[in-house]
Structures are given as C-alpha cells and as structure tokens.
Amino acid sequence: MISLLGRRKLGKSDPSIKNLRVLCTLVLCGILAAGLWPFHAPRNEVTWLSQRNGLLFGEYGSIVSAGAFKANRSQADRSCSLEIWLEPSRAGSWGTILAYYWPESRVVPFALRQSLGDLELQRTSQDQFHHAKKTKIYVDDVFSHPKPVVVTISSGESGTTVYADGALVRKSPNLRFSSRDLTGQFIVGNSPVTTDNWSGELRGLAIYSRELSAGDVSKHYANFIESKQTELAKSEGAIAFYLFNEGNGNVVQNQVDSATDLLIPKRFFVLHEKFLEPFWEEFYGGWSYWRDISINIAGFIPLGFVFSAYLLARRTAHPAVVTIALGFLVSLTIEVLQVFLPTRESGMTDLITNTLGTALGTIAFRHRNVQAVFAATGLCPAISGPLDPTVTTSR
C-alpha cells in the first residue's frame, strides 16, 4: 500500500506539520489584519477653518444633527430648496456631501454626492409595499476645478433646478423632491448607512421649505460671497441656516432652530452601518469596483492553498471542502465585525469573492507539480498518493 503522505508516517511533531501550522497562522492573521484594520473608529477629522468661517472635513470626517428634521402635514408635500457653499479637497474624488436618514425604515430619502467632477443628486422613495426606488441625476463639471462653489437646488411642481454660483446649470422635470424628503436625521460628510466619506471645506448651508426663484438664487449667492449670510437666516421659509462662524467647539448652530444644531463627534462614525449589503446594491461597475473584486479574490487564495496543504498533511477527511468552508467562515467573521468599524463596509460581495478565492487556492494546491514545488521548500511533506486521504493505492 502507498499512503497519501508517502512511505513515512507523519506525526504531530513532524517538522513539516509544524511549518504548515505556523504558515497557516501567519496567513490567517494577515487576512484578519487586512480585513479589520484599524480595529477601531479613527478620530473624527473635522476642524474649524482658521482664516475664515467654515469646517474642514479630512479623510474621515462627519457631523450629525442633534435632532431629526420634521415636517408637519401641511409642509410635507411643499416645495423646498437647499443651498450649500463648499470646496472639495480634490476635483477627482467622490463621497456623500450630505444626506437625510429615516431610521424607522432605513431609507435615505435624499443625498447629495460628489462623483469625481460631477454633482450627484439622489432621491429614494417607497411604494405602498415598502419597495425602495432610487432616482439620480448628475450635474456635469460642478467640481471640475478645485474652487469654492455655491450650489443651489430648488424643487417645485415643474421639477428640480440646479444652480452653480447663481447660474442655471441643470433643470430636471423627472426629479422632484419635497420638504418631506428633507426630514429625518441629517448627516454631513458621509453616508448614514455606509462609508462614503467626503473631504473638503464647508462654509455655509441653508434649507428652505419653498422653491427659490432665479432672482432669489442670484441674491442669495451675492450674500454668500459678500459674507452677508446672516440676512438669509431671516428669509421666508428658512428652516435651517448654518453660518459655521463659531470657530471652535463641537456644535454648529442652526440660526433658525437649535433642535437641529450640528454636532461634531470625537470619533468618525457611520450612523447605521449596513450588515451584509446585497451584492446587487454594491455593484457600480467602475474600475475601483473590479479592482476591489480582484483584491478580495487574490487575498484569500493563500488561505485556500496553505490550509489545503495542512489539512491534507493531517489526513483530514475531505480537506478541500473543509478548507472552503473555513474560508467562508473567516470571511463571514470579518464581515460581521466590520459592522462595528466605520472605515470598513460589510457586504455580500466580499463574502462571495473571499470564498471564491479560497476555492481557487484549494484548486491550485491539488496540482501535483504545485505540491512538488511546495514540498521542495520543506514546508510541506511530499505527497505520492491520491488527494483524498480516505483512498489508498495498491501496488
């Protein structure tokens, strides 16, 4: 009979078994470190500007309203407007500038994002069966140059109009949002449900429960530039106005209603991190998405490879199946723990790709030539029999 591991019977003290055990430990620790670093919520990188009014959002920075914005029944379907004076850190970046969140239904009714050089508006509505429908429009080249810009978004019966520095840049009859969409918890600098942080300067922010006319927009823009924003807080229909003139502390005052002051936490946060976000919601088709897919697959190939070797050397029944199951469990553990880490995202895509990478590593080790090369390093015993340890061959 020829045993799986050749003529020499391997024991627990065999050097090759010890080598494989160490290698497995190193690979596992490396994967856990890569998946869970930095192991805690980093410092919230939101600081006051020194030369002018405003806040600077660093790599990981976000602020949140002290209370939820509310709209009574008479205001729920009214027109509304939003003005924001900002300057992105980079023209070719992306992230959620601001968003509202309904915790009871876990819906983000309205969000404003930077998408490279473009401005992206998102509105999410729910039908009677609580099915979410997301509508997006893009305004080209609003952030194509790294400079301050006053963006005004005004919505009414005829749709949504977007202005940049007082000039009309986009009109969309297909997207309309109301005062009800601008309710709930208010987050600036990040998404409320995933890590999508935005970096840059924020110098002014106003919200109105009415549609602004072209004349209003032009006048308000001049007030922003001439630092006369205090007058805007007294404008008709103003429900929130933030001057960002405090200069220090951890509170940004709403000049209209102190119940919705903005708070600056000490630690970066995601208000309600998604757990195992469905892969169809994670997909966006960009280069960075496919790069992350490749990294997640490649990162787990070593786990499949070395654990296959170790379990095979230990004569474990069905080592390939056990190894792939182990890869799945390790990935699931990482995804569960990432819910508590605001710089990481918990998603089904990672779970699928990590398991696939483990399977590819297992398949790679099953080739005789690969095993021979690996055995030559002294990390693995020579294998001369079939790959299933329950099978022996007569001669």
N, C-alpha and C positions, 0 to 999 in steps of 0.2 A: 504494500500500500504506500502511496505517496501522500503525505499530509499536505494541507494547504500551505504551511509555512516551511516546507522542505523537510529534510531529514532531522533537523534539530527542533526539539520541542521547546517552545518559548515559555518562560515563566514570568511572574510579575516582576522579578528582579532583573530581567534581561535588559541590557543597556539600550537596545533599540526601542523597547516599550517605554522606558523612562524618557528617552529622547522625544518620542512621539507625544507623550503626555505633556512634556514641557512645551513642545511646539503648539499643541492644541490649546494650552493655557494662554500662550502668548497671542495666538490668533484671536481667541475669544475675547481676551482683554482689549486687544486693539480694536476689534469691531465695536465693543461696548463703549470704549472711549470715543471713537469716531461718531457713534450714534447719539451719545448723550452729552458730549462736551458743549458748554462749560459746566454742566452739572448743577447750575443754579441760575436764577434770574440776574442778569447783569444790572449794573447801575443805570438808572434812567437818565439818558444823555439829553436832558432838556435844560438849557441855561438861558439866562437873560442876556440880551444884547447890551454891550457896554456903550456904544456910540449913539444908539437910537432906541426907540421903543420897539419891542418885539421879543420873540423867543427863537432860539436856535435849536433845531432838532438834529441830534447827531445820528450815528449809525443805528442805535437802538434808543428811540425816544418816543414817548406818547403821553398824552394827558386826557383826562376824562371829566365829564360834568359831574358836579356834586349830586345833582338830582336829575330826574328824567324830564325832558321836554314834553309838554302836554298840550293838546288842542281840544277845546270844547266842541260840542256838536255843531255849533254854528260856524266854527272855523275849520272843521275837518276837511271840507271839500273846497276851501277857498284857494285862490291863487297864492303863490309865495315866491320869494326871491332870496338869493344868497349872494353876498359879496365877500371876497377874500383877497387880501393883499399879501403876496408871498413871493419868495425867490428860492427855487430849488437849488440844492448844492451842486447837482450835475444835470446837464441837459439830457444826457443819455441814460437816465435812471428811471426807476419806476417805484410805485408804492401807493398806499392809500393815504391821501391827504386828510380826509375826514370822513366820518360815517356815522349813521344813526343805527341803533340796535334795539330790537324788541325781544327781550329775554324770554317772555312767555311763549313766543312762537319760534324763537331763534332765527328771526328773519332780519336781514339788513335792508331796510326799505329804501335807503338812499346812500350812495357813496360817491365820493369824488376822488379820482386817482390820477397820478402822473403815469403815463405809459410812454416811456422814452421821451420824445419831444412833444407828445400829444396830451391833451386833456381828455380824460375819460369820465363820462357820467353813467352811473348805474342806478337803475330803479328796479326793485323786486316787489312784485305784487303776489297776492294769494287769491285763488278762486274759492268757491264755496266748499271744495273738498280739501282745502289747505295745500293745494299743489302750487309750488312757487314758480313764478315766471319772471325771468330776468330780462330787462331791456337795457341796451347800451347804445350810446352814441359817442363818437370821437370828434374832437375839435383839433384839427391839424396844426402843428407847429406853434402852439401856445408857449411851449417850453423849449423851443429850438435853440434859444440863446440864453445863457445863464444871467438873467437880469430880473429885477423886480417887475411884477405884473399884477394889476388889479383885475381879477376875474369876476364878472357879474353873471349870474344865472337867474333868469326870470321866467317863470312859468305861468301860463294862463289858459284861457279857453282855446286859443289858437295854437298852443304847443309851447315849446321851450326855446328861448332865445339866449344866446351866449355872447357876451361882450368881453373883449380884452382891452384894457386901458381905454375904456369908453367907446371903443369902436365895435360895431357888429361883426362877428366872425362866424356865427353859425345859427341857423334857425331850423328847428326840427319839429314839424307838426305831428310826428309819430310818437314823440315822448312828451308826456305831461305829468308833472307831479304836483301834489297839493300840500297844504300845511300839515296834513296827517302824516305824510311821508317824512316830514322833518320833526318827528317826535321820537321819544324813547331816550335811551342813554346815548350820550354824544361823546365820540372819541375822535381825537385829533392826532395825527402822526402815525396811525397804524389801523389795521383792520380789527374789528371786535371779535372775529372768530378764527383768525389765523395770523401767522407772522407775515405781514406785508408792509413793513415799516417804510416811512418816507423821511428823507433828510432835506433840510433847508431852513430858511428863515420865514417866520410867520409874523406879520406886522399889524394886521387888522382883520377883523371878522365881524360880519353883520348878517342878521337873518330877519326877514320881514314876512308878515302874513298878507302880503299883497303883491301884485305884479308891478314891477318898476317899468316906467316908460323910458323911451330913449333919452328924453330930457332929464329924467331922474338919474339915469345912469351916468350921463355926462357930468351933471352937477356933483354927484357923489364921488366920481373919480377925481374931480378937481379938489374936493375936500380931503380925500385921502392923500393926494400928493402934497397939498399945502398944509398938511397936519392939522386940519380943522375937523377931525372925525367926531369931536365932542358934539357938534351940531347934528350929526347923523343919528345919534342916540335918541334925539327928540323927534325923529322923523315919524310920520304916520305909519302905523303898522309894525314898528320895530318891536321884535320880541326878544332879541338878543343883540348885544353890541359889546365887543371886547376890544379895548384900546391897547392892551399889552403895554401899559405905561407904568406898571408897578415897580419894575426894576429889580425887585428881589422878592424872596418868599416863595411859597409853593401854591399860591392862589392867584388866578387871573379873574378879575371881577367882571361880571356881566352888569353893564351900566343900566340895564332895564330890569332885571330880576335876579337877585342874589341867590335864589334857589338853584340856579343853573350856572353858578360860578364854575370855572375850570380848575381842577386840582392837578398838581404835578407830583405824582408818587415818587418815592425814593428809588424804586426798582421798576425796570421795564416790565410790561405786562401785556397779556392778551386777555381781554375781558371774559370771553367764553370760548376757550380753545376747542376746536372740533376734534372728536375722537374717531379715528379711522375714517377720515373723509373718503367718500366713494371715489373710485378711480376716474369715473366719467366726469366728476366735478373738478378733479385735479388737472385734467388734461387741458392744455392750452396750445400745444403744437409748436412752440417756439424752440429755438436752438438750445436754450438753457434747460428746457424740459427733457429733451432727448439726452443731453449731457448728464443730467441727474439720473436718468434711467440707466445709462451705461455705467455710471459710478456705482449705483446700488447693486447692479448685477455683478460687476467685477469685484466689488468689496466682499461678497460672500463666497466667491469661488474658492479662496484659500480655506475657508471653513469646511466646505464640502470635501476638499481634497485631503486635508490633514486628518479630519475626523473619520473619513473613509479608511484611511491607512491605519489609524489607531484601532478602530472597531474591527477591522479585518484581522489585524495582528492579534487582537484579543479573542478572536474566534466568536465574535458576536453574531447571532443569527440575523440574517437579512441586514447587513451593515449599510447598504445603500438606502433602504427605506428608513432606518433609524437615523441616519445622517441627515436626510432631507427633512424628516420630522423635527430633528433638533434645530436645523436652520430656521424652520418656520417658527418654532417656539422662541428662539433667540430674537428673531425679528419682531414677533408679537410683544415680547417683553419690552423691547426698545420703543415700540410704538405706544404702548401703554404709559411708559414713563415719560415720553415726550409731551404728553398732555400737560404735565406739570412744569415744562420748560418752555418759556415764551419765545426763545430763539429757535425752537425746533417745531416741526409740523408732524402730526400723526395722521397717516393716510394709508389707504389700502394699496396704493400703487407701490409703496416701499415694501409692504408685506409680500406682494406678488413677485416683485423683482428680486428681493432678497432670497426668497425660496427658490426662484429660478436660478440664481447664481449658485446657491448651494447644490442644486441638482447638476449644474454644469461642472462644478468641481468634482462631484462624485463620479460623473461620467468620465471626466478626464483621467481620474486615478485608475479606472478599470482597464485602461490600455496597458498591455504588457510592457511595451517599450518605456512608457512613463514610469511604471513601477520599477523597472530595472535601473533607470537613471536615478530615481529616488532612493533605491536601496544602496546604490553605489556611494551615496553621501554618508551612509551609516546611520541615517535617521529612521530607516525602515528595514525590516528583515526581508530577505529575498523570498519571493513567492513563486513556487513552481507548480502549484496545483490549481484547480478551478477556483473562481472567485467566490462561490458560495461555500462557506465553511462547513456546511452540512453535507457536502459532496466530497467523496474521495475517488481516486482513480486507481485501478488495478494495473499491475504490470507483470 
